[in-house]
């Protein structure tokens, strides 16, 4: 393989099941890239924010590691992977390695124009994230994802979040069959308490419910 020679940084890699989103329950290799400037207050991976954190990594080594697992589904996450200088080469080499690829992103940046075919899991941020609206809602970026294989996941805490996401769905004509609502929770008891209300909103508005299987099973642990 050939690729980017200069090292970037990665927070962690591991093999588990998809805990959330449209492919929840499927085995996957996770590559969590380091660095994020979005800053959601409830983020459960704040260790991935600092671009100087994590460990140095080169794309070829990451792909070799991924190929060592008995799975050909890769989830590239963060942090905010679209801020990483490793992303373009990583996606290209994972595709070359035969992986089905998903990318988790906040949607504050548009998709790279040269990215190979991947599934984009765009988690637009809502008021409970604590991120200013001017930062978390980027119309140009949202438009860039509309023409791609994209799922729209909203982390929901309360009625204010619901009201804004309904507005975003209407404003940007997001396809309801590809909109997922996920309870904001990083502990099993919070997940159990908030899920019934979120499920009712999915039923009422024609959205899909996203679990957090890793939280239900392992709680707030890393690497699962």
C-alpha positions in Angstrom: 0.0 0.0 0.0 1.0 3.6 -0.5 -0.3 6.5 1.5 0.4 9.4 3.8 3.8 9.1 5.2 3.6 11.7 7.9 2.0 10.5 11.1 -1.3 11.8 12.4 -2.8 10.9 15.8 -5.4 8.3 16.8 -7.2 8.1 20.1 -7.9 4.3 20.0 -8.7 1.3 17.8 -10.7 -1.7 18.9 -13.0 -4.5 17.6 -16.6 -4.6 19.0 -20.2 -4.4 17.8 -21.9 -1.3 16.5 -23.6 0.2 19.5 -25.8 2.7 17.8 -27.0 4.0 14.4 -28.5 2.1 11.5 -26.1 -0.9 11.7 -26.4 -1.4 15.5 -25.5 -4.9 16.5 -23.0 -5.6 13.6 -19.4 -6.4 14.4 -17.0 -3.6 13.4 -13.4 -2.4 13.7 -13.4 1.1 15.2 -10.7 3.7 14.4 -11.1 6.7 16.6 -9.1 9.7 15.2 -7.8 12.3 17.5 -8.9 15.9 17.6 -12.3 17.7 17.8 -13.2 21.4 18.1 -17.0 21.0 18.3 -17.1 20.5 22.1 -20.5 18.9 23.0 -21.0 19.2 26.8 -22.3 15.6 27.1 -19.6 14.0 24.9 -18.5 10.7 26.2 -15.2 10.7 24.3 -13.6 14.0 25.5 -10.3 12.2 25.6 -10.3 12.4 21.8 -10.7 16.3 21.7 -7.1 17.4 22.1 -5.3 17.2 18.7 -2.0 16.6 20.7 -3.5 13.7 22.6 -3.8 10.0 21.7 -0.9 8.4 20.0 1.0 8.9 16.7 -0.2 6.7 13.9 0.3 6.1 10.2 -2.4 5.0 7.9 -0.7 1.9 6.7 -0.2 0.7 10.3 -3.9 1.4 11.1 -5.1 -0.5 8.1 -2.8 -3.5 8.9 -4.2 -3.5 12.4 -7.8 -3.4 11.1 -7.0 -6.3 8.7 -6.0 -8.4 11.6 -9.5 -8.6 12.9 -12.1 -11.1 11.6 -14.3 -8.4 10.2 -14.5 -6.2 7.2 -16.7 -3.4 8.5 -14.8 -0.3 9.6 -16.1 2.6 11.6 -14.0 5.8 11.4 -15.0 8.1 14.3 -13.5 10.7 16.6 -13.2 13.2 17.8 -14.3 14.8 14.6 -12.7 12.7 11.9 -13.2 15.3 9.2 -10.7 17.5 11.1 -8.0 14.8 10.8 -5.3 14.9 8.2 -5.4 11.1 8.2 -9.0 10.8 6.9 -8.6 10.8 3.1 -5.8 8.3 3.0 -7.4 6.1 5.7 -10.7 5.9 3.8 -8.9 5.1 0.5 -6.8 2.4 2.0 -9.6 0.8 4.0 -11.6 0.6 0.7 -8.6 -1.0 -0.9 -8.5 -3.5 2.0 -12.1 -4.6 1.2 -13.8 -2.8 4.1 -17.4 -1.6 4.2 -16.8 1.9 5.7 -18.9 4.1 8.0 -17.8 7.5 9.1 -19.3 9.2 12.2 -19.3 13.0 11.9 -21.0 16.0 13.5 -21.8 17.5 10.2 -20.1 20.8 10.9 -17.8 20.2 7.9 -18.7 19.1 4.4 -17.7 15.6 3.2 -14.4 15.5 1.3 -15.1 15.6 -2.4 -12.6 12.7 -3.1 -13.9 10.3 -0.5 -14.7 6.8 -1.7 -18.2 5.5 -1.3 -18.9 5.3 2.5 -21.9 5.4 4.8 -22.0 8.8 6.5 -23.6 8.9 9.9 -24.1 12.6 10.5 -25.0 13.5 14.1 -26.2 17.1 13.8 -26.0 18.8 17.3 -29.0 20.1 19.2 -29.3 22.7 22.0 -28.5 20.3 24.8 -25.0 19.8 23.2 -24.1 23.3 24.5 -22.6 24.1 21.0 -23.7 27.5 19.6 -26.1 27.2 16.7 -23.8 29.1 14.4 -21.2 26.4 14.9 -23.3 23.3 14.9 -25.6 24.0 12.0 -23.7 24.5 8.7 -26.2 24.6 5.8 -23.4 24.1 3.2 -22.1 21.0 4.9 -25.6 19.6 5.4 -26.3 20.1 1.7 -23.0 18.2 0.9 -24.2 15.2 2.7 -27.7 15.1 1.2 -26.4 13.7 -2.1 -24.6 10.8 -0.4 -25.3 7.6 1.5 -26.2 9.5 4.7 -28.1 8.7 7.9 -29.0 11.6 10.2 -28.7 10.8 13.9 -29.9 13.2 16.6 -28.9 12.8 20.2 -32.0 14.0 22.1 -32.4 15.0 25.7 -35.6 17.1 25.9 -38.4 18.9 24.2 -36.2 21.8 23.1 -34.0 19.3 21.3 -37.0 17.7 19.6 -38.4 21.1 18.5 -35.1 22.0 16.8 -34.6 18.7 15.1 -38.1 18.8 13.6 -37.2 22.2 12.2 -34.0 20.9 10.8 -35.7 18.0 9.1 -38.2 20.4 7.5 -35.7 23.0 6.5 -33.2 20.7 4.9 -35.7 18.1 3.7 -34.0 15.3 5.5 -35.6 11.9 4.5 -37.5 10.8 7.6 -36.8 7.1 6.9 -33.1 8.0 7.4 -33.5 10.0 10.6 -32.6 8.4 13.9 -33.3 9.6 17.4 -31.0 8.5 20.2 -31.4 9.2 23.9 -28.6 11.3 25.4 -27.2 8.9 28.0 -23.8 7.6 29.0 -25.0 5.2 31.8 -27.4 2.3 31.5 -29.9 3.8 34.0 -30.1 7.0 32.1 -30.6 5.1 28.9 -33.4 3.1 30.4 -35.1 6.2 31.8 -34.9 8.3 28.6 -35.6 5.7 25.9 -39.4 5.4 26.3 -40.0 9.1 25.6 -37.6 9.0 22.6 -39.3 5.9 21.3 -42.7 7.7 21.5 -41.3 10.6 19.5 -40.1 8.1 16.8 -43.5 6.6 16.6 -45.2 10.0 16.4 -43.0 11.5 13.7 -42.0 8.5 11.7 -38.3 8.4 12.7 -36.1 5.4 13.6 -34.9 4.7 17.2 -31.2 4.3 17.8 -30.1 2.3 20.8 -26.8 2.6 22.6 -26.0 -1.1 23.0 -22.5 -0.6 24.3 -23.9 1.6 27.2 -26.6 -0.9 28.0 -24.1 -3.7 28.2 -20.9 -2.2 29.4 -21.7 1.3 30.7 -19.2 4.2 30.1 -16.2 2.0 29.3 -13.6 2.6 26.6 -12.8 0.2 23.8 -16.1 -1.6 23.7 
